[in-house]
């Protein structure tokens, strides 16, 4: 199993407010290699499928609504211990609790509109990467 990849999604609020460039720069400067990248607008059904693991949670409907509200930038990143290293770079889910200098502290608005998604495990990174990218779209 690959432990050197993770999936990242720049969320609609960060796309809308012009933060794609600064976020990509932070990712690049932190030593991550972008091996797949695309901008897409998720349908409600696609967002429901992607966040299926959260279906029974109280925030599921609002999350689906938000994630399908505008374009997102999805990417597969490669780095040693990618999941853990990327989670350090993005910070706590709640921007108010995130460490200074993290992506969520700098560009997040709320727990839901926290600017960026990062896989929470190696297994989910592989699954999530396959949701957005075929093998031909990956450049290892």
N, C-alpha and C positions, 0 to 999 in steps of 0.2 A: 504494500500500500504506500502511495506517495505521501510523504510528510512535508514536501517542499512547496506545496501549492495551497492557496486559499482563494476564495471568491470574495470580491468586494463589489459593492453597489453604491455609487453616489446617488443619493436619494433625490426625489423631485424638488424638495425645498432648496437643496444646494445647487442643483442644476438651474432652477429658476432664478436664483440670486447670483449667478455667474461665478460659482466657486469651483467649477471643474478644473480649471487651470491650476489654481493654488493647491487644490487637493492632490492632483496628479504630481505636481512638483514635490510636495511633501513625501508622497509615496516613492518617487524616484530618488530623492535625496536620502531617504532611509535605507536605500540599497535594494529595494524590491524591483524585480524585473517584470514588466508587464508582458505576458505571453499571449494574451487575448484581450480584445477591447471592442466594445460596441455600445452605441446608444440605441435604446429601444423604449417604446411605450407599452407597458404591460396592460393587457386587458384585465378586467376584474377576475375573469376565470383563470388567467395565468397567475395573477397575484394570489388568488385563493390556493392554487396548486402549489406555488412556491412556498407559501406560509402554512401549508396543511398541518404541520406539526403544532401550530398554535390554534387550530380551529375551535377548540373548546374553551379558549381563554377569552376573557371579557373584552380585550382589546382587538380581537381578530377582525371584526368588521371595519373598525376605524383604520386599522393597519392596511387592509386590502384597499379601502377607499383612497387612502393617502398614496399608497404605492402605485396605484393605477391613475393618479391625478395628473401625471405629466411624465415626460421622458426621464429615464434613469440612465446612468452609465455603468454597465457591468464589465467586470474585468477579472481575469485570472492572474494572480500574482505568484511569482516564484521567489523563494528566499529560504534559507536554512531555518527550520522550525517556523514555517510561514504563518500558521494559524496563531501561535502564541506571540510571535514578533509583531504581527499586524494588529492584534488586539491591544498590544502595548501602545502602538502608534495611534490608534483611533481613540482609546480611552474608554471610560465608563459609559454605559448606555445613557445615563442621565448626564447631559452636558454640565449641569451645575456641580456634579460630583467628579467630573473628569479632571485628570491632572493637567496643569498648565502646559501649553504647547501641543496638546493632542488635537487631532482633527475635530473630534466632537466638542472639545472645549472652545476651539476657535470658531467653528462654523455651525454647531448644533444649536437648535432653538429649544427643543424639548426632548423627552424620552423618545417619542415617536418620530419627531422631525430632527433627528440627531445627526443629519448630514450624510451618514455612511453606514452601510451594513458590512460586517465582516463575519465569515464563518466562525462557528464556535467550537468546531472539532474537525479533526482530519477527515472523519467519515462524512460529515456534512459538507466539508469543502469539496470533496470529490462529487458528491450528489448534486450540490448546488452548481458546480462548474458545468456538469453535464446538462443541467436544466437550460443554461444559456448558450453553451458552446458545443459544437460538434468537434470531432478530432481534427478535421480539416481547418478549423478556425483557430487552432492552438499552435503556437510557435515556440516549442520547447528548446 
